[in-house]
Amino acid sequence: MNAADTPPPPVSRPELAGIARHLPVPRAGSVLADLSDSTNAWGPSPEAARAAREAARDVAAYPTPYGSELKAALAAYHQVRPEEVVTGCGSDDVIRCAFAAFGAPGAVITWMEPTFVMIPVFARVLGLEARPVRFGPSFDVDAAALLAERAAMTYLCSPNNPTGTRAGREAVARLLEEAEGLVVMDEAYADFSGESWIADARAGRRLLVTRTFSKSFGLAGLRAGYGIASPDVVEAIEKVRGPFALSLVAERAATAAIGGDLKWMRDHAREAVSNRERLDETLRRQGYAPLASGANFLTVPVRDGMAVADACARRGVIVRGFRALPVVGDAVRVAMAPWPVLEHVVAAFDEVPR
């Protein structure tokens, strides 16, 4: 077959045009700590790590179809019923499947912007009509503007990624009362804020609360997440998700993490919060104005986000730099870590122009 006879390559869907793949922050030189993805710098509990190692002996077998072992542990932890829990390959898997389950092509989806970068990607790939509402300078959730879109789905993230800001209870309560479609509350960082809407998900509302094992539990590499909602919402998501989405190793490790001694997670979550407050105070003394955060990271508006990120990288610490982040402008997001690591970040901020 010559070149003239070669068939043309397959053509992907037009919705994929303009979507950039998620790429890690480039590294140069030795790395002391990677704080760019807001994972847990302290790692998983010894109990979860041991469960993962032991589960590796059984990887010739499939996991449970819908994560029944983990569902039981999560139900006990959150005081809900197992049929009110859906598991997935990370909480973003649960979110994407929820969008597919409750949003027919052309359905409207709305959210506050900026937020988790995968939300507009999911919307575009699924053929949904995206109608984001931009945050104001106070980063309050604009319930009236969201409701005005009469969306099939409303997505909120609290504490919000990438700003760290919290959703106000009055605004969320209004959305839960008046929203016409499904409300998805992403609580990936809830263990660092002490706030949750899980009780509302149990009350029969059209609410899905999602969480992940990637942040406070230190299991980002295993990709385990879950959602809590009414049984009919869970069933619809599982129809889209299909069986065996959560690996055997992930299910065993996550079950050990949530069902065992929680002291490891809680102690390091408290340390992350303490270091977040300490870093906030330190950077303010240097003349910066970090955004109020309830997450395990601090987002700091700066003159040149890439310059600060580069200064951190020269000290072996990888952070996430932003150029022209909506509402914020240039900024840097720094995940929490033991304080000796964050001292390198403080030094980097001190050397660049304010």
N, C-alpha and C positions, 0 to 999 in steps of 0.2 A: 504494500500500500504506500503510495507516494503522498507527499504533503497535500496535494490537491484533493486526494480522496479521503483525507482525515475528516471525520465528522466534527461539527462545531461542538464546543463544550456545552454542558447543560447550563441553562439560564436559571439563576436563582430568582426568588420572588422579588418584585420591585420594592417591597417594604424593607428589604435588607439594605438597600442603597443608603449610604451615609451613616450606617451604624458602625461604630468603631469597636473592635474587640477590647476587652479589659486587659491592660498590660501592667505588669508590675513596675514599680519605680526602679529606674536603672540603678545599678550598683557599680561603684568603682572603688577598688581597693578593699581593705579588710572591713568587715561589718561587725560592730559590737552588738547592735540591736536593730531590728527592723520594726519600727513603730508606725509604718505607713498604712496598715490595714486594720488598725484598732483591734488586734487580737490580744491574747493574754500573755504578757511577757513573763509571767510566773509559771506558765504551763498547766497541764492537767493535774488533778489530784493523783497521788500514788495509787489509790484504789482504782481509778479509771484507767490509768496507764497499765496496771497489772491486768485488768480485764481485757484490754486490747491485746496484750501479748498472749494471754491464754486463748483468746478467741481465734488467733491466727492459726491454731492447730485445726480448726474446724472449717476453714475457708473452702473446702471442697463442697460443702453443703450450701444450699440457698438460705438466706435469712427468713424470718417469718414474713408472710406476704405483706402485711400492713403494719409491722412493728408492734405486735401484740405485747411482747415483753416490756418494751419501752412504754407503750401506752399504759400498762398497769402501773408502772413506777411513776409516771407523770400524773396519772389520776390520783394516786395517793399523795403525791407532793403538793398538787394544787387543789386537792379536795374536790375533784370533779369525777364524773363517770368515764370509764375507758372509751365509751362510744362518743364522748365529747372531745376526743383527742385525735388529731391526724398528724402523722409523722412524715418526714421528707428528707431529701438529700440537701440539708440546709434549709433555713427558713425561707430563703428566696425560692426554693422549689415549691414550697407550700403556697407562697404568694402567687407565683406564676400559674400554678394549677388552679388556684381560686379565681384568678382573672379569666382563665379559659373556661372554667365551669359556669361562671355567672355573667360573662360578657360575650354575647354573640358578636361576630364581626360587624363593625359599625356602631356598637354600643359606646356610650360616653363613659370615660373614666376621668376622675379629677383628683388632684393632690396639691399640696402646698409646695412651692418651689423656692429654693433648691431642696432636694431630698435624695434618697438612695438612687444612685445612678442607673440601676437596672429597671426602675419603674417605667420611664419612657421607652426603654428598649422592649420590655415585655408588651407594652401597649401597642407599639408599632408592629412587632412581629405577629401579634394576635389580631391585628386589623381593627383595633379599638380606636375610637376618636378621643384623642388626648386633649383635655382642657385644663391645663395647670393654672393654679392661682398663685401669684407671686406673694411671698411674705413681704410685709412692711418692715421698717427699720427695727421695730420691737420684736419681730418674729412671733407675733401672736397668730394663732390659727384663726382665719377669717371664715367662721361658720356660715355666715350669710352668703358670702361669695361662692363657697363650695356648694351649698344647697341650691343656689340659683342655677347651677349647671344641670340639676335633676339627673344626676349620673346613675348609671347602673352599678358603679363601684366608686367608692371614695377611699383613697389610701392616705393614712397618716403614719408618721414615724415619730415616736416619742420615747426617750429623747431622740431628736432628729439627727440623722446622718446626712450631711456632714457638719451641721452647725452645733449639735449638742443641746439645742434648746428644747424645752419641754412644751407639750401642748397643754393649754389651760383646761381645767376641768369643766368650766361652764361651756366652753365652745364644744368640747367633745360630747358633753351631755346633750347639747342641742342637736348635734349631728345624729346621735343615737335615737333621739326622739323623732326627728323630722326627715332623715335621709330616706329616699325612696328605694335605694338599692343596698347592696352589701357594703358595710364599712369594714375595712381592713386596718387594724392597728398593729403596727410593727413595733414590738417591744424588745428588739435585739439587745438594747442597753438598759433594760429595766432594773437589773440587779445593781446598777450604780446610781439609781435615782430613788428607789423605794416606792415608785408609783406604778399602778397597774390597773387595767380595765378587765381583767379576767372574770371578776364577779359579774360584770355586765354581760359578758359572753355567755354565761350560764343562764341569764335571765330570759332566754328565748328571743333576744333581739337579733337583728340581722348583723351580727358583729363576729368577726374572726380576729382573734388575738394571736399573733405569731411570735415565737421566740426561737433562739438558736443556742447551740452548745459551743459556738465559736468564740464567744466573748468571755463571759465570767467563768465558764467551765473549762476553757483552754483546749478545746477539741476541734479547732478550725480545720485541721488537716483531715479529719474523718468525715466532715460534711454531714452533720446531724442537726435537724431542726424540727419544729413542731408547731401546731396551731391548736387553739381551743375555741370551740364554737358549738352550736346546737347540733344534734346528731344528723339532721337533714343537710346542714352545710358540710359537715365532715364527710358524709356519704358522697355528696356530689364531687367534692375535691378528690376523694379516693378513686372515683370512676375515671377522672382525668389522669391522675397520678399513676394508676396501675400498680401491680404488685411488685415487691422486691426492690423498691427504690432506695431503701435504706440498707446499706451493707451490713453483713453479719457483725463485722468488727465494730462498726459505728454503733449498732444497736446495743451490743454488749457493753461497750465502754460508756455510752451515754446512760444506760440503765444503771451501771455501777456509780456513775457520777451523781445522778439525781436520787438514787435509792439508797446510797450509802451515807457515810459521814460527810456532812455538808460544811464542816468547819473549815476545810481547806479553801473552798470557794468563797465562803463568807469572809474569812480573814483577809484574803487577797483582794476581794472586792472593796473592803474597807480601806486597805492600804492604797488601792488605786484612787479612791475618792479623796483620801488624805493628801496624796501626792498631787492630785489634780488641783485641790485648793491651794496647796503650797506653791505649785508652779504658777497658778493664776496670780497669786499675791506677788511672787518674784518678778514676773513679767510686767505687772502693773508698775512696780517700782522702777522698772527700766523704761517706762513710758509707753508700753503697749496697752491695748484694751481688748483682752480676750472676750469672746462671746460667753455668756452665762451657760454653763454646761452641766447636764445631768448624766453624762455618759462617761466612758472610760477614756475619753480624749478631750483635748482642748483645742478649739479652733481660734486662730489668732489672725486678725486682719493685719497685713503688713504692706509695705511699699512694693516689694517685689517677692512674690511667693517662691519663685524658683531660686532666687539668690539665697534666701534663708534656708531652703531645702538643701542647696548645695553646701552651704556653710555647715549644716548638721552632718551631711554625708562626709565631709572632710574629717569630721571627728568620729566617724564610724557609726553614726545613728541615722537611719533612713526614716524620713517623715514624708507626709503627703503635701506637696505644694500645689496650690491652685492659682490659675490665672483667670481673673475676671469672673470669679464665682458670683452668680446672680445675687443681688442685694448686698453681698459682702465685699466684692472686689478681690484683689489678690489676698491670699491667706495661706496659712500653713496649719495642717491638722497633726497634732502630736498625741499619740496614744500613750497611756500611762505605763510606767515601768518602775523598777526600784530606783530610789532617788539618785544614787551614784550615776545611773545612766542619764537621767534627766538633767544632771549638772552639765553634761556635754551640750545639751540642747540650750540651756541658759547661756552658756558661753557663746554659742553660735548666734543666738539672738542679739547678744551684746556687741558683736563685731560688725553687724550690717547696719546700713543707714535706716533710721526709723521711717 
